[in-house]
């Protein structure tokens, strides 16, 4: 599974045959990176971050500078939707946690 996902996300440079299509269109590197994000199996989030902070930080990284998506209100609205859709609203103010800091569950961490 990991190798397949790596190939789809353009993380591996191994030879392969065939086409990769997204919504019926050939996948292009620029477009694909704008509409999709790849998260490896190991997560490296600061244990002292709260769930909402982590999602907002990543939303800002994905926002295009100078575009409508970089508007504070729009980012907040998008984060609210993501937290609800991923079932994280109830833990949005909880620490991510780690070895020394108690935090959210492993399943919740993967969804963050």
DSSP file (Angstrom, degrees, kcal/mol; ACC not computed):
  #  RESIDUE AA STRUCTURE BP1 BP2  ACC     N-H-->O    O-->H-N    N-H-->O    O-->H-N    TCO  KAPPA ALPHA  PHI   PSI    X-CA   Y-CA   Z-CA
    1    1 A X     >        0   0    0      0, 0.0     4,-2.6     0, 0.0     5,-0.2   0.000 360.0 360.0 360.0 -43.3    0.0    0.0    0.0
    2    2 A X  H  >  +     0   0    0      1,-0.2     4,-2.7     2,-0.2     5,-0.2   0.911 360.0  49.4 -62.4 -43.0    2.7    2.4    0.9
    3    3 A X  H  > S+     0   0    0      2,-0.2     4,-2.4     1,-0.2    -1,-0.2   0.914 111.3  50.0 -63.4 -42.1    4.6    2.0   -2.4
    4    4 A X  H  > S+     0   0    0      2,-0.2     4,-2.6     1,-0.2    -2,-0.2   0.941 112.8  46.0 -60.7 -47.8    1.4    2.6   -4.3
    5    5 A X  H  X S+     0   0    0     -4,-2.6     4,-2.3     1,-0.2    -2,-0.2   0.897 111.2  53.0 -63.1 -39.6    0.6    5.7   -2.3
    6    6 A X  H  <>S+     0   0    0     -4,-2.7     5,-3.2    -5,-0.2     6,-0.9   0.910 110.9  47.2 -60.5 -42.2    4.1    7.0   -2.8
    7    7 A X  H ><5S+     0   0    0     -4,-2.4     3,-1.3     3,-0.2    -2,-0.2   0.930 112.3  48.8 -65.4 -45.3    3.9    6.5   -6.5
    8    8 A X  H 3<5S+     0   0    0     -4,-2.6    -1,-0.2     1,-0.3    -2,-0.2   0.862 113.2  47.5 -62.7 -35.6    0.5    8.2   -6.7
    9    9 A X  T 3<5S-     0   0    0     -4,-2.3    -1,-0.3    -5,-0.2    -2,-0.2   0.370 114.0-117.5 -88.4   4.9    1.8   11.2   -4.7
   10   10 A X  T < 5S+     0   0    0     -3,-1.3    -3,-0.2    -4,-0.2    -2,-0.1   0.840  78.7 126.2  62.4  35.8    5.0   11.4   -6.8
   11   11 A X      < +     0   0    0     -5,-3.2     2,-0.3    -6,-0.2    -4,-0.2   0.608  62.2  59.1 -94.5 -16.4    7.2   10.6   -3.8
   12   12 A X        -     0   0    0     -6,-0.9    -2,-0.0    -9,-0.1    -9,-0.0  -0.874  61.7-159.8-114.1 147.3    8.9    7.7   -5.6
   13   13 A X        +     0   0    0     -2,-0.3     3,-0.1     2,-0.0    -1,-0.1   0.238  46.9 132.0-108.9  12.6   10.9    7.9   -8.8
   14   14 A X        -     0   0    0      1,-0.1     2,-0.1     0, 0.0    -2,-0.1  -0.245  67.0 -94.6 -62.3 151.6   10.7    4.2   -9.8
   15   15 A X        +     0   0    0      0, 0.0     2,-0.3     0, 0.0    -1,-0.1  -0.401  53.0 167.2 -66.2 143.4    9.7    3.3  -13.3
   16   16 A X        -     0   0    0     -3,-0.1     2,-0.3    -2,-0.1     0, 0.0  -0.980  26.1-131.9-152.1 161.5    6.1    2.6  -13.8
   17   17 A X        +     0   0    0     -2,-0.3     2,-0.1     2,-0.1     0, 0.0  -0.821  59.7  35.3-114.5 155.0    3.6    2.2  -16.7
   18   18 A X  S    S-     0   0    0     -2,-0.3     2,-0.3     2,-0.0    -2,-0.1  -0.368  79.8 -71.1 101.8-179.6    0.2    3.7  -17.2
   19   19 A X        -     0   0    0     -2,-0.1     2,-0.5     7,-0.0    -2,-0.1  -0.853  26.4-145.0-116.2 149.7   -1.5    6.9  -16.5
   20   20 A X        -     0   0    0     -2,-0.3     7,-2.7     7,-0.1     2,-0.4  -0.974  22.7-171.6-113.2 124.5   -2.6    8.5  -13.3
   21   21 A X  E     -A   26   0A   0     -2,-0.5     2,-0.5     5,-0.2     5,-0.2  -0.913  14.3-159.7-118.9 144.1   -5.8   10.5  -13.6
   22   22 A X  E >  S-A   25   0A   0      3,-3.2     3,-1.9    -2,-0.4    -2,-0.0  -0.983  83.7 -16.9-122.4 118.6   -7.5   12.7  -11.0
   23   23 A X  T 3  S-     0   0    0     -2,-0.5    -1,-0.1     1,-0.3     3,-0.1   0.862 131.0 -51.9  52.8  38.1  -11.2   13.4  -11.6
   24   24 A X  T 3  S+     0   0    0      1,-0.2     2,-0.3     0, 0.0    -1,-0.3   0.384 118.9 105.9  84.9  -4.1  -10.7   12.2  -15.2
   25   25 A X  E <  S-A   22   0A   0     -3,-1.9    -3,-3.2     1,-0.0    -1,-0.2  -0.840  80.9 -98.4-110.0 146.0   -7.7   14.5  -16.0
   26   26 A X  E     -A   21   0A   0     -2,-0.3     2,-0.4    -5,-0.2    -5,-0.2  -0.366  47.7-108.5 -58.2 136.9   -4.1   13.5  -16.3
   27   27 A X        -     0   0    0     -7,-2.7     2,-0.4     4,-0.1    -7,-0.1  -0.544  36.2-168.1 -72.8 125.3   -2.3   14.2  -13.0
   28   28 A X     >  -     0   0    0     -2,-0.4     4,-3.0     1,-0.1     5,-0.3  -0.907  27.3-123.6-111.5 144.7    0.1   17.2  -13.3
   29   29 A X  H  > S+     0   0    0     -2,-0.4     4,-1.8     1,-0.2     5,-0.1   0.887 108.5  44.6 -55.5 -44.3    2.6   17.9  -10.5
   30   30 A X  H  > S+     0   0    0      2,-0.2     4,-1.1     1,-0.2    -1,-0.2   0.951 118.0  42.3 -66.5 -48.9    1.4   21.5   -9.9
   31   31 A X  H  > S+     0   0    0      1,-0.2     4,-1.5     2,-0.2     3,-0.5   0.918 112.8  53.1 -65.2 -44.3   -2.3   20.8   -9.9
   32   32 A X  H  X S+     0   0    0     -4,-3.0     4,-1.7     1,-0.2     3,-0.3   0.900 107.3  51.2 -61.2 -41.7   -2.0   17.6   -7.9
   33   33 A X  H  < S+     0   0    0     -4,-1.8    -1,-0.2    -5,-0.3    -2,-0.2   0.778 108.6  53.5 -67.4 -25.5   -0.1   19.4   -5.1
   34   34 A X  H  < S+     0   0    0     -4,-1.1    -1,-0.2    -3,-0.5    -2,-0.2   0.820 118.3  33.1 -76.6 -30.7   -2.8   22.1   -4.9
   35   35 A X  H  < S+     0   0    0     -4,-1.5     2,-0.3    -3,-0.3    -2,-0.2   0.570 119.3  45.0-104.2  -9.8   -5.6   19.6   -4.5
   36   36 A X     <  -     0   0    0     -4,-1.7     2,-0.4    -5,-0.2    -1,-0.1  -0.959  57.0-159.5-137.3 152.4   -4.0   16.8   -2.5
   37   37 A X        -     0   0    0     -2,-0.3     2,-0.5    -3,-0.0    -3,-0.0  -0.985  10.7-148.1-129.8 142.7   -1.8   16.4    0.5
   38   38 A X        -     0   0    0     -2,-0.4     2,-0.5   -29,-0.1    -2,-0.0  -0.941  10.6-170.7-113.6 127.3    0.3   13.4    1.4
   39   39 A X        -     0   0    0     -2,-0.5     4,-0.1     4,-0.0    -2,-0.0  -0.974  18.7-135.6-119.3 121.1    1.0   12.5    5.0
   40   40 A X        -     0   0    0     -2,-0.5   -38,-0.0     2,-0.2     0, 0.0  -0.060  29.3-100.2 -66.7 173.6    3.5    9.8    5.7
   41   41 A X  S    S+     0   0    0      2,-0.0     2,-0.5     1,-0.0    -1,-0.1   0.837 108.6  65.8 -67.6 -32.6    3.0    7.1    8.3
   42   42 A X  S    S-     0   0    0      2,-0.0     2,-0.4     0, 0.0    -2,-0.2  -0.800  76.4-152.6 -92.8 126.5    5.1    8.8   10.9
   43   43 A X        -     0   0    0     -2,-0.5     2,-0.4    -4,-0.1    -2,-0.0  -0.815   9.4-166.8-100.7 139.4    3.7   12.1   12.1
   44   44 A X        +     0   0    0     -2,-0.4     2,-0.4     2,-0.0    -2,-0.0  -0.647  31.1 144.9-123.9  72.4    6.0   14.8   13.4
   45   45 A X        -     0   0    0     -2,-0.4     2,-0.1    52,-0.1    -2,-0.1  -0.900  57.6-102.0-110.3 139.4    3.7   17.3   15.1
   46   46 A X    >   -     0   0    0     -2,-0.4     3,-1.6     1,-0.2    50,-0.3  -0.375  25.2-137.1 -58.7 131.7    4.7   19.2   18.2
   47   47 A X  T 3  S+     0   0    0      1,-0.3    50,-2.1    49,-0.2    49,-0.3   0.768 101.4  58.6 -62.2 -26.7    3.1   17.5   21.3
   48   48 A X  T 3  S+     0   0    0     48,-0.1    -1,-0.3    47,-0.1     2,-0.2   0.505  83.8 101.8 -86.6  -2.9    2.3   21.0   22.8
   49   49 A X  S <  S-     0   0    0     -3,-1.6    47,-3.2    48,-0.1    48,-0.4  -0.512  70.4-131.3 -74.1 148.2    0.2   22.0   19.7
   50   50 A X  B  >  -B   95   0B   0     45,-0.3     4,-2.1    -2,-0.2    45,-0.2  -0.638  26.4-107.0 -92.5 161.2   -3.6   21.8   20.1
   51   51 A X  H  > S+     0   0    0     43,-1.9     4,-2.2    40,-0.5     5,-0.2   0.914 119.2  49.3 -56.2 -48.6   -5.6   20.1   17.3
   52   52 A X  H  > S+     0   0    0     40,-2.6     4,-2.8     1,-0.2    -1,-0.2   0.900 109.3  53.0 -60.5 -41.0   -7.0   23.3   15.9
   53   53 A X  H  > S+     0   0    0     39,-0.3     4,-2.6     1,-0.2    -1,-0.2   0.910 109.3  49.0 -60.2 -42.9   -3.6   24.9   15.8
   54   54 A X  H  X S+     0   0    0     -4,-2.1     4,-2.0     2,-0.2    -1,-0.2   0.918 113.4  45.3 -64.6 -44.2   -2.2   22.0   13.8
   55   55 A X  H  X S+     0   0    0     -4,-2.2     4,-2.1     2,-0.2    -2,-0.2   0.909 114.4  48.8 -67.8 -41.7   -5.0   22.0   11.3
   56   56 A X  H  X S+     0   0    0     -4,-2.8     4,-2.5    -5,-0.2    -2,-0.2   0.912 109.0  53.3 -63.4 -42.6   -4.8   25.8   10.9
   57   57 A X  H  X S+     0   0    0     -4,-2.6     4,-1.7    -5,-0.2    -1,-0.2   0.933 112.2  44.3 -57.8 -47.0   -1.1   25.8   10.5
   58   58 A X  H  X S+     0   0    0     -4,-2.0     4,-1.7     1,-0.2    -1,-0.2   0.846 110.1  55.5 -68.9 -33.4   -1.4   23.2    7.7
   59   59 A X  H  X S+     0   0    0     -4,-2.1     4,-1.4     1,-0.2    -1,-0.2   0.907 107.5  49.7 -63.9 -40.9   -4.3   25.1    6.1
   60   60 A X  H  < S+     0   0    0     -4,-2.5    -1,-0.2     1,-0.2    -2,-0.2   0.863 107.7  54.2 -66.1 -34.9   -2.1   28.3    5.9
   61   61 A X  H  < S+     0   0    0     -4,-1.7    -1,-0.2     1,-0.2    -2,-0.2   0.866 112.0  44.5 -65.1 -34.8    0.7   26.2    4.3
   62   62 A X  H  < S+     0   0    0     -4,-1.7    -1,-0.2    -5,-0.1    -2,-0.2   0.699  91.5 102.8 -82.2 -20.2   -1.7   25.1    1.6
   63   63 A X  S  < S-     0   0    0     -4,-1.4     2,-0.5    -5,-0.1     7,-0.1  -0.375  77.3-120.6 -67.2 139.6   -3.3   28.5    1.0
   64   64 A X    >   -     0   0    0     -2,-0.1     3,-2.1     1,-0.1     6,-0.4  -0.715  32.8-112.8 -81.6 122.1   -2.1   30.3   -2.1
   65   65 A X  T 3  S+     0   0    0     -2,-0.5     3,-0.1     1,-0.3    -1,-0.1  -0.273  98.5  10.9 -56.8 134.2   -0.5   33.7   -1.1
   66   66 A X  T 3  S+     0   0    0      1,-0.3    -1,-0.3     4,-0.1     2,-0.1   0.424 106.1 111.8  80.3  -1.9   -2.5   36.7   -2.3
   67   67 A X  S X  S-     0   0    0     -3,-2.1     3,-1.4     1,-0.1    -1,-0.3  -0.440  85.3-102.0 -98.2 175.0   -5.5   34.6   -3.3
   68   68 A X  G >  S+     0   0    0      1,-0.3     3,-1.7     2,-0.2     6,-0.2   0.816 118.9  65.5 -63.4 -29.7   -9.0   34.4   -1.8
   69   69 A X  G 3  S+     0   0    0      1,-0.3    -1,-0.3    -5,-0.1    -6,-0.1   0.678  92.2  63.3 -68.8 -14.5   -8.0   31.1    0.0
   70   70 A X  G <  S+     0   0    0     -3,-1.4    -1,-0.3    -6,-0.4     2,-0.3   0.381  74.9 118.1 -89.5   4.7   -5.4   33.1    2.1
   71   71 A X    <>  -     0   0    0     -3,-1.7     4,-2.5     1,-0.1     5,-0.2  -0.546  68.4-133.4 -71.9 132.2   -8.2   35.2    3.7
   72   72 A X  H  > S+     0   0    0     -2,-0.3     4,-2.4     1,-0.2     5,-0.2   0.892 104.9  49.4 -54.2 -45.2   -8.3   34.7    7.5
   73   73 A X  H  > S+     0   0    0      1,-0.2     4,-2.5     2,-0.2    -1,-0.2   0.909 111.3  49.0 -63.9 -41.9  -12.1   34.1    7.6
   74   74 A X  H  > S+     0   0    0     -6,-0.2     4,-2.6     2,-0.2    -1,-0.2   0.899 110.8  50.1 -65.5 -40.3  -12.0   31.6    4.8
   75   75 A X  H  X S+     0   0    0     -4,-2.5     4,-2.6     2,-0.2    -2,-0.2   0.928 111.4  49.0 -63.8 -43.8   -9.2   29.6    6.4
   76   76 A X  H  X S+     0   0    0     -4,-2.4     4,-2.4    -5,-0.2    -2,-0.2   0.915 111.9  48.6 -60.8 -43.3  -11.1   29.6    9.7
   77   77 A X  H  X S+     0   0    0     -4,-2.5     4,-2.2     2,-0.2    -1,-0.2   0.910 111.6  49.6 -63.4 -41.9  -14.2   28.4    7.9
   78   78 A X  H  X S+     0   0    0     -4,-2.6     4,-2.6     1,-0.2    -2,-0.2   0.908 110.6  50.1 -63.9 -41.6  -12.3   25.7    6.1
   79   79 A X  H  X S+     0   0    0     -4,-2.6     4,-2.9     2,-0.2     5,-0.2   0.907 108.6  52.9 -62.9 -42.4  -10.7   24.5    9.4
   80   80 A X  H  X S+     0   0    0     -4,-2.4     4,-2.0     1,-0.2    -1,-0.2   0.919 111.0  46.8 -58.4 -44.4  -14.1   24.4   11.0
   81   81 A X  H  X S+     0   0    0     -4,-2.2     4,-3.0     2,-0.2    -2,-0.2   0.927 113.0  49.0 -63.9 -45.8  -15.4   22.2    8.2
   82   82 A X  H  X S+     0   0    0     -4,-2.6     4,-2.4     1,-0.2     6,-0.2   0.922 110.2  50.6 -61.3 -45.2  -12.3   19.9    8.3
   83   83 A X  H  <>S+     0   0    0     -4,-2.9     5,-3.4     1,-0.2     6,-0.8   0.904 114.5  44.6 -60.3 -40.8  -12.6   19.5   12.1
   84   84 A X  H ><5S+     0   0    0     -4,-2.0     3,-1.3    -5,-0.2    -2,-0.2   0.940 113.4  48.9 -68.5 -46.9  -16.3   18.5   11.8
   85   85 A X  H 3<5S+     0   0    0     -4,-3.0    -2,-0.2     1,-0.3    -1,-0.2   0.842 114.1  45.9 -63.6 -34.1  -15.8   16.2    8.8
   86   86 A X  T 3<5S-     0   0    0     -4,-2.4    -1,-0.3    -5,-0.2    -2,-0.2   0.346 114.3-115.0 -91.9   6.7  -12.9   14.4   10.5
   87   87 A X  T < 5S+     0   0    0     -3,-1.3    -3,-0.2    -4,-0.2    -2,-0.1   0.866  81.7 120.2  66.8  37.0  -14.7   14.1   13.8
   88   88 A X    > < +     0   0    0     -5,-3.4     3,-1.0    -6,-0.2     4,-0.3   0.333  33.7 100.5-114.6   5.1  -12.3   16.3   15.7
   89   89 A X  G >  S+     0   0    0     -6,-0.8     3,-1.2     1,-0.3     4,-0.2   0.900  81.9  53.5 -59.0 -41.0  -14.5   19.1   16.9
   90   90 A X  G 3  S+     0   0    0      1,-0.3    -1,-0.3    -7,-0.2     3,-0.2   0.688 117.1  37.3 -71.2 -16.2  -14.8   17.7   20.4
   91   91 A X  G X  S+     0   0    0     -3,-1.0     3,-2.1     1,-0.1   -40,-0.5   0.201  79.0 115.1-116.1  15.3  -11.0   17.6   20.7
   92   92 A X  T <  S+     0   0    0     -3,-1.2   -40,-2.6    -4,-0.3   -39,-0.3   0.748  83.0  42.7 -60.8 -24.4  -10.1   20.8   18.9
   93   93 A X  T 3  S+     0   0    0     -4,-0.2     2,-0.3   -42,-0.2    -1,-0.3   0.215  94.8 104.5-105.1  13.9   -8.6   22.4   22.0
   94   94 A X  S <  S-     0   0    0     -3,-2.1   -43,-1.9     1,-0.1   -42,-0.1  -0.704  79.0-103.0 -95.2 146.0   -6.8   19.2   23.2
   95   95 A X  B     -B   50   0B   0     -2,-0.3     9,-1.2   -45,-0.2   -45,-0.3  -0.333  18.5-131.0 -63.4 147.1   -3.1   18.8   22.9
   96   96 A X        -     0   0    0    -47,-3.2     8,-0.5   -50,-0.3     7,-0.2   0.931  50.3-163.4 -60.7 -46.2   -1.8   16.6   20.1
   97   97 A X        -     0   0    0    -50,-2.1     2,-0.3   -48,-0.4     5,-0.2  -0.095  21.4-177.4  86.9 174.3    0.4   14.9   22.8
   98   98 A X        -     0   0    0      3,-3.2     5,-0.1   -51,-0.1   -52,-0.0  -0.883  54.6 -37.5-178.3-153.7    3.4   12.7   22.6
   99   99 A X  S    S+     0   0    0     -2,-0.3     3,-0.0     1,-0.2    -1,-0.0   0.895 138.3  24.0 -62.2 -42.1    5.7   10.7   24.8
  100  100 A X  S    S+     0   0    0      1,-0.1     2,-0.5     2,-0.0    -1,-0.2   0.569 118.7  62.7-102.0 -11.1    5.8   13.3   27.7
  101  101 A X  S    S-     0   0    0     -5,-0.0    -3,-3.2     0, 0.0     2,-0.2  -0.967  77.8-131.7-122.7 124.3    2.5   15.1   27.0
  102  102 A X        +     0   0    0     -2,-0.5    -7,-0.2    -5,-0.2    -5,-0.2  -0.521  47.5 138.3 -71.9 137.8   -0.9   13.4   27.3
  103  103 A X        -     0   0    0      1,-0.3    -7,-0.2    -2,-0.2    -6,-0.2  -0.589  45.2 -22.8-151.7-147.9   -3.1   14.1   24.2
  104  104 A X  S    S-     0   0    0     -9,-1.2    -1,-0.3    -8,-0.5    -9,-0.0  -0.161  70.9 -87.1 -74.1 168.9   -5.5   12.8   21.7
  105  105 A X     >  -     0   0    0      1,-0.1     4,-2.4     4,-0.0     5,-0.1  -0.201  37.1-106.8 -72.2 166.5   -5.8    9.1   20.6
  106  106 A X  H  > S+     0   0    0      1,-0.2     4,-2.0     2,-0.2     5,-0.1   0.886 120.6  51.3 -61.8 -40.3   -3.7    7.5   17.9
  107  107 A X  H  > S+     0   0    0      2,-0.2     4,-1.5     1,-0.2    -1,-0.2   0.894 111.0  47.7 -64.9 -40.3   -6.7    7.4   15.5
  108  108 A X  H  > S+     0   0    0      1,-0.2     4,-1.7     2,-0.2    -2,-0.2   0.896 108.5  55.4 -66.3 -39.5   -7.4   11.1   16.1
  109  109 A X  H  < S+     0   0    0     -4,-2.4    -2,-0.2     1,-0.2    -1,-0.2   0.898 105.8  51.5 -60.0 -41.5   -3.7   11.9   15.6
  110  110 A X  H  < S+     0   0    0     -4,-2.0    -1,-0.2     1,-0.2    -2,-0.2   0.875 108.7  51.2 -63.2 -37.0   -3.8   10.2   12.2
  111  111 A X  H  <        0   0    0     -4,-1.5    -1,-0.2     1,-0.3    -2,-0.2   0.808 360.0 360.0 -72.1 -28.4   -6.9   12.3   11.2
  112  112 A X     <        0   0    0     -4,-1.7    -1,-0.3    -5,-0.1    -2,-0.2   0.510 360.0 360.0 -67.0 360.0   -5.1   15.5   12.2
